[in-house]
């Protein structure tokens, strides 16, 4: 197929993207569907014209749609509504959680709850940008390697657009995520191996003739895909009244979400949309897959791959592409990255549900448990305003908590039985 440039944008919202920039050597490339530097093979990300970003105003954003496209002037795609291939995610709740704060001995905690997105995870943000970029480049097929949530979102976006999807997942994925992907009717390929094995396979497949007309959302259009995570940071600042919180705790798989929230804060400051107050970024990993947390603890700049284990499968990326950049973000802001075990993860899920009424998936349990670890070690200030991210719905990962929760008691359908059980005391 012939790949074309993205469609022209309207005069009302100017596209701020100027080039793809290598994160290693700084080389620049045109805005095309590529993700690796031709000079040093480093990863590419979208570069912007800061003068154009500075033309975006709070009023323009606030008058925009009630979804992530309110930030179109800060994004590389989707300036024209007709160009968007999207489930219109975003503007998810920022929940004040005094019960959770009291439980943990903190002053102020907020939960950014991305389980409220259309397929119940933050991945709808990145897929909306990837699919919109794919549309602009002339693709009409979507594919991905996924640990589950991305599979759900890619299948749903393709179904909405009337496109074909081909999704590759590890064969041991949680049943809820498998069903939620399969129900949209696309091709779902289970691979006997880890996510890293699946990702390696799709990297090879995208080079074949059979997949030349396919946008692999987290590969050949990854630079645009990754920018979707910035909208989490934009929303947090806007929902706090256009200010940046002191501390943010973010679950970490590839490390991309963490780096893009930090990037969002930096862009908001540079554009004059918020005051440049200091912030700290903290990362949360499962002990079953903690290569970035291990590198941080050992003072390394290079992340050594690991073989993932443990219940937090959405975070099980043993060779995280954005690991070095996540390390840079937490070190530059004065934060850290820690990890916790399966038992702590399950307890974190229960604490989040019991104190805030939010049922998070295992990644949410990782975040809460790591927050506890950071407090216990003194790495995080209990008195400072803190945002934690819940990136997915607990209904996707019922298994770990189903083993430890259930009916308080079982009684017969009679008033006498209720009285004997002590319910009327």
C-alpha positions as CSV (number, residue, x, y, z in Angstrom):
1,X,0.0,0.0,0.0
2,X,1.0,3.6,-0.4
3,X,1.4,5.5,2.9
4,X,0.3,9.1,2.8
5,X,0.8,12.1,5.1
6,X,-1.7,12.9,7.7
7,X,-4.7,15.0,6.6
8,X,-4.4,18.8,6.7
9,X,-5.7,20.3,9.9
10,X,-8.2,23.2,10.3
11,X,-7.1,26.7,10.9
12,X,-8.8,26.9,14.2
13,X,-6.6,24.3,15.8
14,X,-3.1,24.2,14.5
15,X,-1.2,20.9,14.6
16,X,1.8,21.5,16.9
17,X,3.7,18.4,15.9
18,X,6.8,19.1,13.7
19,X,8.9,15.9,13.5
20,X,9.7,12.6,15.0
21,X,12.8,13.0,17.3
22,X,15.2,10.2,18.4
23,X,15.2,10.1,22.2
24,X,18.9,8.9,22.1
25,X,20.7,11.0,19.5
26,X,18.2,13.7,18.7
27,X,18.0,13.0,15.0
28,X,14.8,14.2,13.4
29,X,12.5,12.4,10.9
30,X,9.2,13.3,9.1
31,X,5.9,12.5,10.7
32,X,5.5,9.1,9.1
33,X,4.7,5.6,10.5
34,X,8.1,4.7,11.8
35,X,9.2,4.2,15.4
36,X,13.0,3.7,15.4
37,X,15.9,6.0,14.5
38,X,17.6,5.2,11.2
39,X,20.9,6.5,12.6
40,X,21.2,4.8,16.0
41,X,18.0,2.6,16.2
42,X,16.8,4.6,19.2
43,X,13.1,5.1,19.9
44,X,11.3,8.0,18.3
45,X,8.9,10.4,19.9
46,X,6.9,13.3,18.6
47,X,8.6,16.7,18.7
48,X,6.5,19.9,18.9
49,X,6.7,23.6,18.0
50,X,6.7,25.2,21.4
51,X,5.4,28.5,19.9
52,X,2.3,26.6,18.7
53,X,1.8,24.9,22.0
54,X,1.9,28.2,23.7
55,X,-1.2,29.4,21.7
56,X,-3.4,26.9,23.5
57,X,-5.5,28.5,26.2
58,X,-7.3,27.2,29.2
59,X,-10.5,28.6,27.8
60,X,-10.0,26.7,24.5
61,X,-9.5,23.5,26.4
62,X,-12.4,24.0,28.8
63,X,-14.8,24.7,25.9
64,X,-13.8,21.5,24.1
65,X,-15.4,18.1,24.1
66,X,-15.8,16.2,27.3
67,X,-13.1,13.7,26.4
68,X,-9.4,13.7,25.6
69,X,-9.9,15.6,22.3
70,X,-10.3,18.8,24.4
71,X,-6.5,18.7,24.3
72,X,-6.3,18.4,20.5
73,X,-4.1,21.5,20.3
74,X,-1.5,19.7,22.4
75,X,-1.6,16.4,20.4
76,X,0.0,15.2,17.2
77,X,-3.2,14.0,15.6
78,X,-7.0,14.5,15.6
79,X,-7.2,18.3,15.2
80,X,-10.1,17.8,12.8
81,X,-13.0,15.8,14.4
82,X,-13.7,14.0,11.1
83,X,-10.2,12.6,11.2
84,X,-10.5,10.8,14.5
85,X,-10.9,7.1,15.0
86,X,-11.8,7.0,18.6
87,X,-14.1,5.7,21.4
88,X,-13.7,9.3,22.8
89,X,-12.1,8.3,26.1
90,X,-10.8,10.6,28.8
91,X,-12.0,13.1,31.3
92,X,-12.2,10.3,33.8
93,X,-12.9,11.0,37.4
94,X,-10.4,12.4,39.8
95,X,-11.7,11.1,43.1
96,X,-10.9,12.7,46.4
97,X,-10.2,9.8,48.8
98,X,-10.1,10.9,52.4
99,X,-10.9,7.4,53.6
100,X,-7.8,6.0,51.9
101,X,-5.7,9.0,53.2
102,X,-6.9,8.2,56.7
103,X,-6.1,4.5,56.4
104,X,-2.6,5.3,55.3
105,X,-1.9,8.2,57.6
106,X,-1.8,10.8,54.8
107,X,-3.1,14.3,54.4
108,X,-4.6,14.3,50.9
109,X,-5.0,11.5,48.3
110,X,-6.7,11.6,45.0
111,X,-7.4,8.7,42.7
112,X,-7.3,9.2,38.9
113,X,-9.7,6.4,37.9
114,X,-9.1,5.4,34.3
115,X,-11.3,2.3,34.7
116,X,-14.1,4.7,33.6
117,X,-12.8,4.7,30.0
118,X,-14.9,2.9,27.4
119,X,-13.1,-0.4,27.6
120,X,-12.3,0.2,31.2
121,X,-8.6,1.0,31.1
122,X,-6.2,3.9,30.2
123,X,-5.3,2.1,27.0
124,X,-8.3,3.7,25.2
125,X,-6.3,6.9,25.3
126,X,-3.3,5.6,23.5
127,X,-5.3,3.6,21.0
128,X,-7.5,6.6,20.1
129,X,-4.3,8.5,19.1
130,X,-2.8,5.4,17.4
131,X,-5.9,4.6,15.4
132,X,-6.3,8.3,14.4
133,X,-2.7,8.4,13.2
134,X,-3.3,5.1,11.3
135,X,-6.3,6.5,9.6
136,X,-4.3,9.6,8.5
137,X,-1.6,7.3,7.1
138,X,-4.0,5.3,5.1
139,X,-4.1,2.1,7.2
140,X,-7.4,0.4,7.7
141,X,-6.3,-2.6,9.9
142,X,-5.1,-2.5,13.5
143,X,-2.9,-5.0,15.3
144,X,-1.0,-5.1,18.6
145,X,0.9,-7.3,21.1
146,X,-0.8,-7.0,24.4
147,X,-0.9,-8.0,28.1
148,X,-4.7,-7.6,27.9
149,X,-6.0,-4.0,28.3
150,X,-4.5,-2.9,25.0
151,X,-6.1,-6.0,23.3
152,X,-9.5,-4.9,24.6
153,X,-9.1,-1.4,23.3
154,X,-7.7,-2.2,19.8
155,X,-10.4,-4.8,19.2
156,X,-13.1,-2.3,20.2
157,X,-11.7,0.6,18.2
158,X,-11.4,-1.5,15.1
159,X,-15.0,-2.7,15.6
160,X,-16.3,0.9,15.9
161,X,-14.4,1.9,12.8
162,X,-15.4,-1.2,10.8
163,X,-11.8,-2.2,10.4
164,X,-10.2,-5.6,10.9
165,X,-8.1,-6.2,14.1
166,X,-5.5,-8.8,14.8
167,X,-4.5,-9.0,18.4
168,X,-1.7,-11.2,19.9
169,X,-1.7,-12.1,23.6
170,X,0.1,-14.5,25.9
171,X,-1.9,-17.7,26.1
172,X,-2.1,-17.5,29.9
173,X,-3.9,-14.1,30.0
174,X,-6.8,-13.5,32.5
175,X,-10.1,-15.0,31.2
176,X,-11.9,-11.7,31.6
177,X,-9.5,-9.9,29.2
178,X,-9.6,-12.7,26.7
179,X,-13.4,-12.6,26.6
180,X,-13.6,-8.9,26.4
181,X,-11.2,-8.9,23.4
182,X,-12.9,-11.8,21.6
183,X,-16.4,-10.4,21.8
184,X,-15.6,-7.6,19.4
185,X,-15.2,-10.2,16.6
186,X,-11.6,-9.5,15.4
187,X,-8.8,-12.1,15.2
188,X,-7.4,-13.0,18.6
189,X,-4.2,-15.0,18.5
190,X,-3.0,-16.6,21.7
191,X,0.8,-17.2,21.8
192,X,2.5,-19.8,24.0
193,X,5.0,-17.4,25.6
194,X,5.4,-14.2,27.6
195,X,4.5,-10.8,26.4
196,X,8.1,-10.2,25.4
197,X,7.8,-13.3,23.1
198,X,4.6,-12.0,21.7
199,X,6.1,-8.5,21.1
200,X,9.1,-10.1,19.3
201,X,6.7,-12.0,17.0
202,X,4.7,-9.0,16.1
203,X,7.9,-7.0,15.4
204,X,8.7,-9.7,12.8
205,X,5.2,-9.9,11.4
206,X,5.0,-6.2,10.7
207,X,7.9,-6.6,8.2
208,X,6.0,-9.2,6.1
209,X,4.0,-8.5,3.0
210,X,0.9,-9.9,4.6
211,X,0.9,-7.2,7.3
212,X,2.2,-4.2,5.3
213,X,-1.2,-2.6,5.3
214,X,-1.6,-3.0,9.1
215,X,-0.9,-0.4,11.8
216,X,0.6,-2.1,14.8
217,X,-0.4,0.4,17.4
218,X,2.5,-0.1,19.8
219,X,5.1,-0.5,17.1
220,X,5.0,1.2,13.7
221,X,2.7,4.0,15.0
222,X,4.1,3.9,18.6
223,X,5.3,7.5,18.7
224,X,1.7,8.7,18.2
225,X,0.2,6.0,20.4
226,X,2.5,6.9,23.3
227,X,1.4,10.6,23.3
228,X,-2.1,9.5,24.3
229,X,-0.8,8.9,27.9
230,X,0.0,12.6,28.2
231,X,-3.8,13.3,28.5
232,X,-3.8,11.7,31.9
233,X,-1.4,14.4,33.1
234,X,-3.3,17.1,31.4
235,X,-6.5,16.0,33.0
236,X,-5.0,15.8,36.5
237,X,-3.8,19.4,36.3
238,X,-7.1,20.7,34.9
239,X,-9.2,18.8,37.4
240,X,-7.1,20.2,40.2
241,X,-7.9,23.7,39.1
242,X,-4.9,24.1,36.7
243,X,-2.1,23.1,39.0
244,X,0.3,20.3,39.3
245,X,0.2,17.9,42.3
246,X,3.2,17.5,44.5
247,X,3.4,13.7,44.1
248,X,2.1,11.1,41.6
249,X,2.3,7.3,41.9
250,X,2.0,5.4,38.6
251,X,2.0,1.7,37.8
252,X,4.8,0.7,35.5
253,X,5.0,-1.9,32.8
254,X,6.9,-0.5,29.8
255,X,7.4,2.8,31.6
256,X,5.7,4.8,28.9
257,X,2.8,6.0,31.0
258,X,5.1,7.3,33.7
259,X,7.3,9.2,31.3
260,X,4.3,10.8,29.4
261,X,2.6,12.0,32.6
262,X,5.9,13.8,33.4
263,X,6.1,15.1,29.9
264,X,2.5,16.4,30.1
265,X,3.4,18.4,33.2
266,X,6.5,19.9,31.6
267,X,4.5,20.8,28.5
268,X,1.8,22.5,30.5
269,X,4.4,24.6,32.3
270,X,6.2,25.5,29.1
271,X,2.8,26.5,27.5
272,X,2.0,28.8,30.4
273,X,-1.1,26.8,31.3
274,X,0.1,26.0,34.9
275,X,2.6,27.4,37.3
276,X,5.9,25.6,37.4
277,X,5.7,24.1,40.9
278,X,7.9,21.1,41.7
279,X,6.5,17.6,41.4
280,X,7.8,14.1,42.1
281,X,7.1,11.0,40.0
282,X,7.0,7.6,41.7
283,X,6.7,4.3,39.9
284,X,5.1,1.1,41.1
285,X,6.0,-2.4,40.0
286,X,5.2,-6.0,40.9
287,X,8.0,-8.0,42.5
288,X,7.2,-10.7,39.9
289,X,8.3,-8.2,37.1
290,X,10.4,-5.4,38.5
291,X,13.3,-4.7,36.2
292,X,13.0,-0.9,36.4
293,X,12.6,-0.8,40.2
294,X,15.6,-3.1,40.5
295,X,17.7,-0.9,38.2
296,X,16.6,2.2,40.3
297,X,17.5,0.5,43.6
298,X,20.9,-0.6,42.3
299,X,21.7,2.8,40.7
300,X,21.9,1.5,37.2
301,X,20.9,3.4,34.0
302,X,20.4,0.2,32.0
303,X,17.5,-2.0,32.7
304,X,18.2,-5.7,32.6
305,X,15.4,-7.9,31.2
306,X,13.7,-10.4,33.5
307,X,11.2,-13.3,33.0
308,X,7.9,-12.1,34.4
309,X,5.9,-13.9,37.0
310,X,3.2,-12.9,39.5
311,X,-0.5,-11.9,39.4
312,X,-0.1,-8.4,37.9
313,X,-0.1,-9.6,34.3
314,X,-0.9,-6.2,32.8
315,X,2.5,-5.0,34.2
316,X,4.4,-8.1,33.1
317,X,6.8,-6.6,30.5
318,X,10.2,-8.1,31.2
319,X,12.1,-6.0,28.7
320,X,10.5,-2.5,29.1
321,X,11.1,-0.2,26.2
322,X,10.9,3.0,28.2
323,X,12.8,1.7,31.2
324,X,15.7,4.1,30.9
325,X,13.5,7.1,30.4
326,X,11.3,6.1,33.4
327,X,14.5,6.0,35.5
328,X,15.4,9.5,34.2
329,X,12.0,10.9,35.1
330,X,11.9,9.7,38.7
331,X,15.5,10.7,39.4
332,X,15.1,14.1,37.8
333,X,11.9,14.8,39.9
334,X,13.2,13.3,43.1
335,X,10.9,10.3,43.1
336,X,11.6,6.6,43.1
337,X,10.4,3.2,41.8
338,X,9.6,0.4,44.2
339,X,8.0,-3.1,43.9
340,X,5.7,-5.3,46.0
341,X,4.7,-9.0,46.1
342,X,1.4,-10.7,45.2
343,X,0.0,-10.8,48.8
344,X,0.5,-7.0,49.1
345,X,-1.1,-6.5,45.7
346,X,-4.2,-8.3,46.7
347,X,-4.4,-6.4,50.0
348,X,-3.9,-3.1,48.0
349,X,-6.9,-4.0,45.8
350,X,-9.0,-4.6,48.9
351,X,-7.9,-1.4,50.6
352,X,-8.7,0.7,47.5
353,X,-12.2,-0.8,47.3
354,X,-12.9,-0.7,51.0
355,X,-11.8,2.9,51.6
356,X,-12.6,4.6,48.3
357,X,-15.2,2.5,46.6
358,X,-12.9,1.9,43.6
359,X,-12.4,-1.7,42.4
360,X,-9.0,-1.7,40.6
361,X,-7.4,-4.4,38.7
362,X,-4.1,-5.9,39.9
363,X,-2.2,-2.9,38.6
364,X,-4.3,-0.7,41.0
365,X,-3.4,-3.0,43.8
366,X,0.3,-2.6,42.9
367,X,-0.1,1.1,43.0
368,X,-1.7,1.2,46.5
369,X,0.7,-1.4,47.9
370,X,3.7,0.5,46.6
371,X,2.3,3.7,48.1
372,X,2.3,1.9,51.4
373,X,5.9,0.8,50.8
374,X,7.0,4.4,49.9
375,X,5.3,5.7,53.1
376,X,6.9,3.1,55.3
377,X,10.4,3.8,53.9
378,X,10.0,7.6,54.1
379,X,10.4,7.9,50.3
380,X,7.1,9.7,49.9
381,X,5.8,12.7,51.9
382,X,2.6,11.7,53.8
383,X,1.7,15.4,54.2
384,X,2.0,16.3,50.5
385,X,-0.9,16.1,48.1
386,X,-0.7,12.8,46.2
387,X,-2.3,11.4,43.1
388,X,-2.4,7.7,42.5
389,X,-3.5,6.1,39.2
390,X,-6.0,3.3,38.9
391,X,-5.5,2.2,35.3
392,X,-8.0,-0.6,34.9
393,X,-11.2,-2.2,36.2
394,X,-11.1,-5.0,38.8
395,X,-13.7,-7.0,36.9
396,X,-10.9,-7.7,34.4
397,X,-8.8,-9.6,37.0
398,X,-11.2,-11.2,39.4
399,X,-9.0,-14.3,40.1
400,X,-6.6,-13.0,42.7
401,X,-9.4,-11.4,44.9
402,X,-12.0,-14.1,44.3
403,X,-9.8,-16.4,46.4
404,X,-10.0,-14.2,49.5
405,X,-13.4,-12.5,49.4
406,X,-17.0,-13.8,49.2
407,X,-20.3,-13.9,51.2
408,X,-20.0,-12.9,54.8
409,X,-22.4,-15.7,55.6
410,X,-25.1,-17.8,54.0
411,X,-28.6,-18.0,55.6
412,X,-32.0,-19.3,54.8
413,X,-34.6,-16.9,53.4
414,X,-36.4,-16.3,56.7
415,X,-36.5,-13.7,59.4
416,X,-35.8,-16.3,62.0
417,X,-32.6,-17.2,60.2
418,X,-31.5,-13.6,59.9
419,X,-32.1,-13.1,63.7
420,X,-30.2,-16.3,64.5
421,X,-27.3,-15.1,62.4
422,X,-27.1,-11.9,64.4
423,X,-28.3,-9.5,61.6
424,X,-30.9,-8.0,63.9
425,X,-28.7,-7.4,66.9
